[in-house]
Amino acid sequence: MNFITMLKNDPVVMFSIGGLAIVLGICAFYVYYFIKHISDDS
């Protein structure tokens, strides 16, 4: 439990999780964008 508390209070972990969330959001947007445009092109 101490390890989880340390991770929650560590700013490096918070910035890493935030950065990963932004990158995954951008990736999800591009997957949606390309699939939508490929299906509309046919």
Jmol script that loads the backbone (N, CA, C; Angstrom):
load data "model"
ATOM      1  N   MET A   1       0.830  -1.196   0.000  1.00  0.00           N
ATOM      2  CA  MET A   1       0.000   0.000   0.000  1.00  0.00           C
ATOM      3  C   MET A   1       0.873   1.257   0.000  1.00  0.00           C
ATOM      4  N   ASN A   2       2.034   1.194   0.617  1.00  0.00           N
ATOM      5  CA  ASN A   2       2.929   2.338   0.662  1.00  0.00           C
ATOM      6  C   ASN A   2       3.425   2.693  -0.746  1.00  0.00           C
ATOM      7  N   PHE A   3       3.639   1.666  -1.572  1.00  0.00           N
ATOM      8  CA  PHE A   3       4.104   1.892  -2.944  1.00  0.00           C
ATOM      9  C   PHE A   3       3.054   2.649  -3.759  1.00  0.00           C
ATOM     10  N   ILE A   4       1.779   2.283  -3.591  1.00  0.00           N
ATOM     11  CA  ILE A   4       0.684   2.959  -4.308  1.00  0.00           C
ATOM     12  C   ILE A   4       0.581   4.417  -3.859  1.00  0.00           C
ATOM     13  N   THR A   5       0.715   4.653  -2.571  1.00  0.00           N
ATOM     14  CA  THR A   5       0.657   6.019  -2.048  1.00  0.00           C
ATOM     15  C   THR A   5       1.815   6.852  -2.596  1.00  0.00           C
ATOM     16  N   MET A   6       2.997   6.248  -2.694  1.00  0.00           N
ATOM     17  CA  MET A   6       4.145   6.956  -3.237  1.00  0.00           C
ATOM     18  C   MET A   6       3.885   7.320  -4.708  1.00  0.00           C
ATOM     19  N   LEU A   7       3.319   6.403  -5.476  1.00  0.00           N
ATOM     20  CA  LEU A   7       3.030   6.679  -6.884  1.00  0.00           C
ATOM     21  C   LEU A   7       1.996   7.790  -7.038  1.00  0.00           C
ATOM     22  N   LYS A   8       1.010   7.823  -6.166  1.00  0.00           N
ATOM     23  CA  LYS A   8      -0.035   8.852  -6.246  1.00  0.00           C
ATOM     24  C   LYS A   8       0.514  10.237  -5.920  1.00  0.00           C
ATOM     25  N   ASN A   9       1.523  10.320  -5.064  1.00  0.00           N
ATOM     26  CA  ASN A   9       2.049  11.610  -4.624  1.00  0.00           C
ATOM     27  C   ASN A   9       3.261  12.069  -5.430  1.00  0.00           C
ATOM     28  N   ASP A  10       3.777  11.228  -6.326  1.00  0.00           N
ATOM     29  CA  ASP A  10       4.988  11.568  -7.078  1.00  0.00           C
ATOM     30  C   ASP A  10       4.619  12.372  -8.321  1.00  0.00           C
ATOM     31  N   PRO A  11       5.136  13.586  -8.472  1.00  0.00           N
ATOM     32  CA  PRO A  11       4.772  14.398  -9.645  1.00  0.00           C
ATOM     33  C   PRO A  11       5.301  13.821 -10.955  1.00  0.00           C
ATOM     34  N   VAL A  12       6.413  13.086 -10.912  1.00  0.00           N
ATOM     35  CA  VAL A  12       6.943  12.484 -12.144  1.00  0.00           C
ATOM     36  C   VAL A  12       5.952  11.457 -12.685  1.00  0.00           C
ATOM     37  N   VAL A  13       5.362  10.670 -11.796  1.00  0.00           N
ATOM     38  CA  VAL A  13       4.373   9.670 -12.211  1.00  0.00           C
ATOM     39  C   VAL A  13       3.145  10.367 -12.791  1.00  0.00           C
ATOM     40  N   MET A  14       2.719  11.459 -12.155  1.00  0.00           N
ATOM     41  CA  MET A  14       1.541  12.181 -12.649  1.00  0.00           C
ATOM     42  C   MET A  14       1.783  12.757 -14.048  1.00  0.00           C
ATOM     43  N   PHE A  15       2.963  13.355 -14.272  1.00  0.00           N
ATOM     44  CA  PHE A  15       3.267  13.887 -15.597  1.00  0.00           C
ATOM     45  C   PHE A  15       3.386  12.766 -16.626  1.00  0.00           C
ATOM     46  N   SER A  16       3.924  11.624 -16.225  1.00  0.00           N
ATOM     47  CA  SER A  16       4.041  10.494 -17.145  1.00  0.00           C
ATOM     48  C   SER A  16       2.664   9.967 -17.536  1.00  0.00           C
ATOM     49  N   ILE A  17       1.790   9.839 -16.559  1.00  0.00           N
ATOM     50  CA  ILE A  17       0.431   9.362 -16.855  1.00  0.00           C
ATOM     51  C   ILE A  17      -0.306  10.374 -17.721  1.00  0.00           C
ATOM     52  N   GLY A  18      -0.128  11.654 -17.427  1.00  0.00           N
ATOM     53  CA  GLY A  18      -0.756  12.691 -18.244  1.00  0.00           C
ATOM     54  C   GLY A  18      -0.232  12.683 -19.671  1.00  0.00           C
ATOM     55  N   GLY A  19       1.077  12.542 -19.825  1.00  0.00           N
ATOM     56  CA  GLY A  19       1.666  12.483 -21.158  1.00  0.00           C
ATOM     57  C   GLY A  19       1.189  11.277 -21.932  1.00  0.00           C
ATOM     58  N   LEU A  20       1.127  10.126 -21.277  1.00  0.00           N
ATOM     59  CA  LEU A  20       0.624   8.923 -21.942  1.00  0.00           C
ATOM     60  C   LEU A  20      -0.837   9.078 -22.336  1.00  0.00           C
ATOM     61  N   ALA A  21      -1.636   9.718 -21.497  1.00  0.00           N
ATOM     62  CA  ALA A  21      -3.042   9.931 -21.822  1.00  0.00           C
ATOM     63  C   ALA A  21      -3.183  10.827 -23.056  1.00  0.00           C
ATOM     64  N   ILE A  22      -2.347  11.867 -23.146  1.00  0.00           N
ATOM     65  CA  ILE A  22      -2.403  12.751 -24.307  1.00  0.00           C
ATOM     66  C   ILE A  22      -1.990  12.012 -25.566  1.00  0.00           C
ATOM     67  N   VAL A  23      -0.903  11.235 -25.491  1.00  0.00           N
ATOM     68  CA  VAL A  23      -0.427  10.488 -26.657  1.00  0.00           C
ATOM     69  C   VAL A  23      -1.457   9.456 -27.097  1.00  0.00           C
ATOM     70  N   LEU A  24      -2.042   8.743 -26.154  1.00  0.00           N
ATOM     71  CA  LEU A  24      -3.059   7.748 -26.512  1.00  0.00           C
ATOM     72  C   LEU A  24      -4.307   8.416 -27.077  1.00  0.00           C
ATOM     73  N   GLY A  25      -4.651   9.598 -26.576  1.00  0.00           N
ATOM     74  CA  GLY A  25      -5.782  10.331 -27.135  1.00  0.00           C
ATOM     75  C   GLY A  25      -5.530  10.756 -28.566  1.00  0.00           C
ATOM     76  N   ILE A  26      -4.317  11.226 -28.845  1.00  0.00           N
ATOM     77  CA  ILE A  26      -3.963  11.614 -30.216  1.00  0.00           C
ATOM     78  C   ILE A  26      -3.985  10.393 -31.129  1.00  0.00           C
ATOM     79  N   CYS A  27      -3.448   9.278 -30.656  1.00  0.00           N
ATOM     80  CA  CYS A  27      -3.458   8.040 -31.450  1.00  0.00           C
ATOM     81  C   CYS A  27      -4.889   7.591 -31.743  1.00  0.00           C
ATOM     82  N   ALA A  28      -5.749   7.646 -30.758  1.00  0.00           N
ATOM     83  CA  ALA A  28      -7.145   7.244 -30.953  1.00  0.00           C
ATOM     84  C   ALA A  28      -7.830   8.167 -31.952  1.00  0.00           C
ATOM     85  N   PHE A  29      -7.529   9.460 -31.898  1.00  0.00           N
ATOM     86  CA  PHE A  29      -8.113  10.394 -32.853  1.00  0.00           C
ATOM     87  C   PHE A  29      -7.686  10.059 -34.275  1.00  0.00           C
ATOM     88  N   TYR A  30      -6.394   9.786 -34.484  1.00  0.00           N
ATOM     89  CA  TYR A  30      -5.918   9.488 -35.825  1.00  0.00           C
ATOM     90  C   TYR A  30      -6.474   8.169 -36.350  1.00  0.00           C
ATOM     91  N   VAL A  31      -6.623   7.164 -35.486  1.00  0.00           N
ATOM     92  CA  VAL A  31      -7.241   5.903 -35.914  1.00  0.00           C
ATOM     93  C   VAL A  31      -8.672   6.168 -36.363  1.00  0.00           C
ATOM     94  N   TYR A  32      -9.432   6.916 -35.576  1.00  0.00           N
ATOM     95  CA  TYR A  32     -10.802   7.265 -35.949  1.00  0.00           C
ATOM     96  C   TYR A  32     -10.829   8.062 -37.254  1.00  0.00           C
ATOM     97  N   TYR A  33      -9.927   9.045 -37.378  1.00  0.00           N
ATOM     98  CA  TYR A  33      -9.882   9.923 -38.542  1.00  0.00           C
ATOM     99  C   TYR A  33      -9.613   9.129 -39.819  1.00  0.00           C
ATOM    100  N   PHE A  34      -8.592   8.260 -39.792  1.00  0.00           N
ATOM    101  CA  PHE A  34      -8.257   7.503 -40.988  1.00  0.00           C
ATOM    102  C   PHE A  34      -9.319   6.479 -41.333  1.00  0.00           C
ATOM    103  N   ILE A  35      -9.876   5.789 -40.331  1.00  0.00           N
ATOM    104  CA  ILE A  35     -10.916   4.812 -40.619  1.00  0.00           C
ATOM    105  C   ILE A  35     -12.143   5.498 -41.197  1.00  0.00           C
ATOM    106  N   LYS A  36     -12.509   6.663 -40.662  1.00  0.00           N
ATOM    107  CA  LYS A  36     -13.674   7.387 -41.170  1.00  0.00           C
ATOM    108  C   LYS A  36     -13.442   7.824 -42.615  1.00  0.00           C
ATOM    109  N   HIS A  37     -12.267   8.354 -42.941  1.00  0.00           N
ATOM    110  CA  HIS A  37     -12.013   8.830 -44.287  1.00  0.00           C
ATOM    111  C   HIS A  37     -11.836   7.684 -45.282  1.00  0.00           C
ATOM    112  N   ILE A  38     -11.290   6.553 -44.839  1.00  0.00           N
ATOM    113  CA  ILE A  38     -11.171   5.402 -45.734  1.00  0.00           C
ATOM    114  C   ILE A  38     -12.553   4.844 -46.050  1.00  0.00           C
ATOM    115  N   SER A  39     -13.428   4.784 -45.068  1.00  0.00           N
ATOM    116  CA  SER A  39     -14.770   4.241 -45.337  1.00  0.00           C
ATOM    117  C   SER A  39     -15.613   5.218 -46.177  1.00  0.00           C
ATOM    118  N   ASP A  40     -15.406   6.525 -46.038  1.00  0.00           N
ATOM    119  CA  ASP A  40     -16.144   7.496 -46.842  1.00  0.00           C
ATOM    120  C   ASP A  40     -15.635   7.546 -48.282  1.00  0.00           C
ATOM    121  N   ASP A  41     -14.387   7.163 -48.510  1.00  0.00           N
ATOM    122  CA  ASP A  41     -13.794   7.231 -49.838  1.00  0.00           C
ATOM    123  C   ASP A  41     -14.329   6.134 -50.754  1.00  0.00           C
ATOM    124  N   SER A  42     -14.721   5.005 -50.181  1.00  0.00           N
ATOM    125  CA  SER A  42     -15.126   3.869 -51.015  1.00  0.00           C
ATOM    126  C   SER A  42     -16.455   4.078 -51.697  1.00  0.00           C
TER     127      SER A  42
END
end "model"
wireframe off; spacefill off
backbone 0.3
color backbone group
